[in-house]
Amino acid sequence: MKTRFDAHAANPEAYQTMLKLEGFIQQSGLDRKLYELIKIRASQINGCAFCLNMHTIDARKLGETEQRLYLLGAWREAECYTEAERAVLALTEAVTRIADGGVPQAIYDDVMRHYDEKTFFTLLMAINTINCWNRIAISTGMFAKAE
């Protein structure tokens, strides 16, 4: 596999815009472990090996367990996620697959049982940010390197 081109080198201003968005989310107060779960789940759906590799490593550094990482693709059948995490994972899937039916009212209502509107919007920005990173990585040919 070969990288098509370096997005940062090709357009530093555009790349910096993405980093600013990432920085906003990092400073928003959103739980870092939850943000890594969002990143991993969206990256699983989008098939972004580069981001999956990066964010599973980052999640482990934050203390995320192997079990929760292994079961993330089947979170509905796994008891190791909280109700709030399940609501966010459902939102992550709905937004990532937005063309498949939007964000159903039941998902919105479930997220709002756990979070306020400000946090809901931050969650949307987090989900959209990783989806954008996935699309950049896949389109430019970034790939996970074997260790």
C-alpha positions, 0 to 999 in steps of 0.5 A: 500500500502506498500513500497517495499524498500528504494532505498536510503538505498539500494544503496546510491551511485546510489541514490546520482547520481540521486540527482546530476542530479536533482541538475544540473537541479536546477542550470541550470537556467531552470525556476523552474515553467516550471520544475515543469510543466514538472515533473507533466505532465510526472508523469501524463503520467507515473501514478506516484502518489508519484511524482504527489503529491510532484510536485503539492505541490512544484508548488503551493509553487512557485506560480503556479495557481490551474487552470494551475495545474488542466488543465495540463492534457488537456494543448492543450485545455487550453489557460493558457499556453504560446507558449513556455510552450506548446512546452515544454509540447509537448516535455515532452510527446514525450520524455516520450512516446518515443516508440510511435514515437520518437520526431517528427521534428515539436515538435523539431522545435517548441521548438527551436523557443523558446530555444537555443540548450543548453536549449533544452538539459537541457529540455531533461535532465529535462524530462529524470530525472523525468521519471527516478524518476517516474520509481524508485518511481513506481518500489520501491512502493513509494506512496502518503500518505493521509493527 
